[in-house]
Amino acid sequence: MQPGPQNAITDVPGILVGQVERLDPPYLTGTTVVYAPATAVAGFDVRGGAPGTRETDLLSPVNSNGGVNAIVLTGGSAFGLDTAGSVMRWLEQRGEGVRVGQGEYDVVPIVPTAVIFDLARGGDFTARPEPSWGADAIAAATDGPVALGNHGAGAGARARSLKGGVGSASVRLDDGSTVGALVIVNAAGSTVDADGNLYAARLGLGDEFSQLRTPTEPPPAAAPGRNLIPGPPMNTVIAVVATDVPLDKAATTRMAMVAHDGLARALDPIHTLVDGDSIFALSTTTDQPRLSVTDPAALAQLEAVYAAGARTLSRAIVHAMLNAESVQTPTGIIPSYRDAFPSAFAAVEGSANA
C-alpha cells in the first residue's frame, strides 16, 4: 500500500479541508473544518477524560441522523464551540443540511465539533477563535494539499514539551479505496520515546519517514507552566478519519473506535483525565449499499479499513510533529521536534534531495 497523491485526508473523494489561524501575539490559535459537500455518514468515539464537543450524541448508531455536512476542529476550549454556528449559517445559505421545510433554505446543517485546550498559549486568555472563523475556514476549504503544523486548530497545539500541530496522511488500499486522517496533536502525553524517536515513525509507508535517525540530543525537559492559568495542564487530541468505502453508522462508529489505537501507538500516555481525546469517522460514499458490522461477508473489508484508519492516524501524528514550527510564548519557547532534535535529520543534511 502507498499514500494517496497528497498523503492527506483530502485524497478521500468527497472531503475538503479549510483552515484559519492567528499567530500574532497575543493569539496562538485557529480553526480547521473538514467539509463533506455531498454529506457523509459519521461516527464518533471519545476516550479522553475532559472532552469539549458539540452535536456528537447525534452520531450514535441508535439515533436517527443520517449524515453530517462538516466537522469542526478548533482551539479555544469550550469557547471555540461557537465557531460551529458560523459554519452552520454558511451551509444554510447554500441550502445544505437536513431538510425540514419546503423553502430553498429550510435546512438544519449538521456540524459536529470538538475543541482543544489552547487558552492563553499566545499570552491572552481572551485571544481565542472568533465565531466567524468557522465560516472563514469552510469558505476556504479545498480538496488540495492540507497545510500542516502551525495551521488551523494546530496553531496553538503542543505535545508535552514540544510544539504540536495539525497533521494528515492517507493510504490507497489494494482494492482502490482510500483512507485518510487529519489530527490536531495537543497532548498531555509525549510523541517521542526516551531516545527522542517519534513513536509512530516506524509505521511509515515506503520511505515516508526513512530520513529520520535516532537523535543524539537529550529530550527537552517538560516546561513548567505550560498554560498561563493555574492548575494542571489541559490538552486534547482530536481527529477525523475518513474513507470512501460505504459504511453504515455502526460501521463508521466502529472505525472511530479502532482509530484510537492509532493514538495509542503514537502517544504515551494517552486518554488521560486532562485530555479530551475524540475521533470522528466519515464515510463519503452514500449512494451504494453500506457495509455493516453484522454482515459476515463484510468483515474482511471492514477490518482492512479499520486497520488502515488507525495506522494512517498514527502517521498523521508524525507529520504534525515534523511540520510544526517552534513558537515564542510568554512562558518561553515551545520547541518543534526539528529544533529540539536536529540530529534526527543529519542523514539528509547536505543531500541533493534534502
N, C-alpha and C positions, 0 to 999 in steps of 0.2 A: 504494500500500500504506500501511496505517496500523498503529500499535501496537495490541496487544490491549487489552482493557478495563483491565488493571492495569499494562500495559507492564512485565511481569515474566515470568520463566520459568514461573511458576505459571499463566499463560494457556494453557500447553500441557496439554491434558487428560491426567490421569494423573500429574502432577507436583505434589508437595508440598514445602515448604521449612520447616525449623525451625532456629533458631539460639540459641546461648547465648554469653555473653561476660562477662568481668570487666574492669572499667576502673579499679577502685580500686587505688592503689599497694600493693604493687609489681607488680600484674597489669596487663597490657595485651595481651590475647589472647582467643581464642574459637574456637568450632567451628560449622560450618554443615553441615547434612545435607540432601541432595536425595533425597527418598523417592519411590519408584515402587511404590505398593501392589499394583498388578497386574503388577509386573515390567516391565522394558524391555530391549530389545536394546541392547547397548552397544558402543562402540568407544573407542579411546584413542590419543593421539599425544603424544609428548614431544619437544620441540626444545631445551630448555634444557640446560646442561651440568652442573647439580647438582640433579637431581630427588630428591624423597623420596616414595616411593609404596608401596602395598601392593595385591596382587591385580590388578595391571594386565596381567601376562602372560596371564591367563585370558581377556582380552578380544580377543586376537588372532583374526582370522578363521580361522586354521588350528587353533585349539583348540576343544574340544567344548562349552564353556559356552554356554548359550543365552540368558542374560539376567542382569540384576542386580536386586537389591532396593533398594539405596540406594547413594549416592555420598557419601563424607565428605570435606569440605574443612576443613582445620584448621590452627591455629597450632601452635607448639611444636616445629617442625622434626621430626626423626625421633622424638622423644619423643611427639609428637602422634599418631603412628600407633596408639598404644594406645587412642585413643577409638573406633576401629572395633570393638574387641572388645565394648564395651557395646552398640553398635548391633546387632551380631550376636545377642547374648543377648536383646535386646528383641524382635527379629524371631523368634528361636527360640521364645520364649514365646507367640507368636501363630501358630506353625506356618508361617511364611513363609520360603521358601528352597528349595533343591534337595532334593527328597525322596530320602532314602537308606535308608528303612526303612518298616515298616508302622505304627509308632506315630504318634500325632497330632502329636508334636513331633519326629519323626525327620527333621529337615531341617538343611541347612547353608546359612545365608544367605550371599549373595554381596554383599560390601560393599567395592568398591574405594575406595582412599583416596589423597589427595595432601595434602602439607603445604606451608606457607610457613615461612620462617625469620623468626621474630619474638622469638627468645630474648633476654631481658633488656631488651626495649623499655620495660617498665614499671619496671625497676630491679632485678629479682631474676632471676637465671638459672633458678632453680627454680620461678618463678611461671609455670607453663605449664598447658595444658589437662589437667584430671584425666581419667582413663579414663572416668569416669561421664558426662562432658559429652556424649559421643556419644549415649547413651541419652536424656539430658535434651533434646537437640536434636531427635531424631526424634520423641519423645513430644509435642513442641510443634509439629510440622510441620502446616501447613495449606496449602490451595490459595488463600489470600488474598494480600494485598499482602506484598511482601518488604521487611523493614526494611533500609535501605541505609546506607552509610557505616561508622560505627564499631560495627558489629554482627557477631556471629558471628566467622568466621575473619578478617574485616576489621578487628577491633578494634585490632590492633597493626600493621596493614599500613601501608607507606609507599611512595611512588613518588619515588625520588631525594630531593629536599629537601622534598617536600610529603607531607601525610598522604594515604595511600591508604585502601582500604576495600572493602566489598562493593558490587557494582553489578549491576543486572539490567535487561533490556529484552526486548521481544517484537515480533513483526510478524505480521500476518494476511495471508497470501498471497491472490492473486486466486482461487484455487480453494477458499478457505475453510479451508485447513490453517494451522497455526500453527508458528512457530519462535521459540524463546526462548533466552535465555542468562543465566547467572549467573557472575560473575567475582570473584575476590579479587585486587585490584590491589596488588601488593607487589613493585615492580620496581626493578632497578638503573637502568633507563632512565627517561627523562622522558616525561610525558604532555603537556607543553607545548612549543611551539616557541620560538624566540628572542624573539618578541614577547609571549609569555605566553598565546597562544591554545592551547586544547586541540586537539591534532591531529585528533581524531575528531569534533569538534563539527560539522564540515561534512557529516557523514553522517546528521544528524538527519532524522527523518521529519516533514514538515509544519513546524509551528512549535516542534518539540521543544526546540531549543536557540536559538531565534530571539532570546531575551533577551540573549544573550551579545554582548559587544563586545570589540574588541582593547583590552586593558588598557594603562594608561599607566605602571604601576609596573614597575620592573626585576624580573626573576625573582630569587627568593631564592637566595643562594649555597648550594651543597651543604654541609650541616652536617658538620663533622668528627666522627669517632667515632660513626657512625650506629648502631653496635651497641656494647654495653659489653664485648664480648670482642675480643681482638686479632685482627688480620688484615683481609682485605678485606671490604667489606660483602657480606652474603649476603641473598638475596631469593627471588623466585619469583612468577610469576603463574599461578594455577590457575583452571580454569573448567569449566563444564558447558554444552554447547549441547544443546538438545532439540527434538524435533518430534513431531507426531502422524502424520506421513507414515510409512507402513510401510516400513522399510528392513531389509535383511538385515545380517549382521555386517560384511561387507566394505563395504557402502554406508555403514553407520554409522561405521566406522573412517575412511572417506574424508571423511565430514563433519567428524570431529575434525581431520583433517589440514588441510583447507581453512580451518577456523576459525582456524588460526594466522595466516592473512592478516589477520584482524581484529585480532590483537595487533599485527602489524607496522604497521597503519595508525594505531594509537593510541599506540604507544610507540616510543621511539628512544633508545638501541639496544635490540634485543630478542634473545632467545635467546643471552644471553651465558654465559660459563663459570661465573658466580656466580649465575645464575638457574636455576631448575628448571622452566621454563615447560611446563605439562602441561595437556591438554584432554581431557575426556571428552565423548562424544556419546551421546545416548539417543534411541531411537525407541520411543514408548509404545504404538503400535498393533501388537498381536501376533496379532490374530485375522483378519487379511486377508493376501492374497498380498503378499510383501515385494518391494520394488524391488531390482534387482541392477545392479551396475555393468557386468555383461556383457550386459545386455539393451538393445539399441539403442533399443527403444521407450520405455525409461525415462530415457534420457539427458537430455532436456529438463527433465523434472520434477526429476531429481536435481540438475542444475546450478542450477535455481532455488532449491532447498532449501539447497544448499551456499553459494551466494552470499548468501542471506538469513542463514544462520548466521554467516558472517564479519562481515557488516555489523552484525548485531544484537549480536555480541560487542563490536565497536568502540563501539557506542552504550552498551552496559552499562558500559564503562570510563569514559565521560564521566559517567554517572550516579553511579558510585562516587566520582569526584573532586568532583562538585558537592554530594554529600551528606556527604562526610567533614567531620569537625569537628577543629579544632586540639586538640592534647593537649600537656600538660606532661610531660616525661620528665626523668630525672636528668641527661641531657646537653643539655637545653634544650627549647624549644618546637618541635614539629613542626607547622608551619602548614598549615591547609587551603587549598585553592585559593581559596575565598571570602575568607579573611582575607588571603592573600598578594596577591590581585588584586581588591580591592573595586571598582575602576573598571570591571571587566568586566561588572558588573551595574548600572552607572549608569543604563542606559536604562530600568530597571524601578523604580528607587528613586523613591518618591513617586507611582507609578502606582496607580490604583484596583485594578488587577489584580495588584499585586506580592504 
